[in-house]
Structure formats: C-alpha cells, structure tokens
Amino acid sequence: MRLLVASAALLALGIGVVAAQEATRTGPGAPELAEGKAVYAHWCAPCHANEPGLAGTMSLAVKYEGTDIPAVLEDRTDLSAPVITFFVRNGVAWMPPFRPTEISDTELEQLNAYLTAPLEDRGAHVPLLGEEMVELNARGEQ
C-alpha cells in the first residue's frame, strides 16, 4: 500500500512539474530542421514528448525538480551534440542505446541539429505518432 501511495505521489509530482515547464511554441520549424524533427518524432517523442505521463519526460522532471531545466527534450537549450550523441548511442537507465542500423549517423546529425537549434527555429512541439493516427482517422485519410 505504501508503494502505491508513493507511486501516485511521484506521478502527480512528475505531471505537475511537466505542466509547469511546458513551453508554448506554434508554427512550422525551420525547413533545414525538418529531417531532425522527424527523427525526434519517430525515435524520441514516444518517451520524451511534451506530454505528461511519458517515461522519459517524467524521469527528467523528477531529476531536474527545483531547477529551470525543462523535462521535455524539445524545450532544452542546454544540450550539445556530443551529449545527445552519447545518450543516443549508449542509453541511460531504461533508455536503450540506439545502433547505427536504427538511427544512422546522418540521422543522428540531423537530430543533433534539431535539438541544438534555437527554440524559435524548432517550431511547434511534435505530436505523438498515436495522435497523428487519430487525426488522420478523424479526417478519413487512413
């Protein structure tokens, strides 16, 4: 029972931190970042998107609680290409490492360009792929 209460409290804390750090960005991103944004949408967003309750976003919310570092990777401005490359290739905690057969070196460079670009050049947050499918179904495009 204590574990259940502690888990619920941690979840509530994580969701609150994520919501408090949410950055509002709209519009399209810079065209030269489109490929990197697509890599992010496919490989990173399922855990790190701007949605409460995602494992990666919640983990970073707890890790950076009490700081001004956002939990949402797309909102970070402190990441460098070598840091991104290290975590993508080596993983951390339950984040798996991604092999070059999954994320090619070229795609990793594009991802680095996207996540290190100024926020205003990144455009709106990527939607989760599941949400994209729901929208397509609603419009009858699938």
Phi, psi and omega in degrees: 000318179299321179297320179297315179295316179297319179296317179296320179295318179296318178298314179298318178298313180299317180295319179296318180294316179299314181296322181292332184265357185301128177260139179263115177228141180227171174083173181285157175272175176297135184305326182288350179259000185301318181294318178295323178294323178293321176297314178301314182300320184282312189261329188256318186303325180304336177246336190240014182289173180280058181224131177294147175094354177279141187305310183293318180293317179294319180299316180289329177298318179291316181300319185258016178305135179085003177243177176262016179275121181292149177281333182278122183302324180295343180263359182280140175239005183257002183274140176250160179303317179297324179292314179300313180302317180301309183291323179295315184280334184250341184071177177197140182050239180267000174286124182282158170284147178250123181283160176298342175282345177262303174244109183293165177299323178295316178295324178294321175298319179294320177297315177302316180299318180294311185282351176251358178287157174302145183307319183295338178276344183279339181073200182294156175300148177288141174280156174294146182300325177299321178294324177298319180294320179297317180296317179298317179297320180296325180273356180074024182266005179226000000 
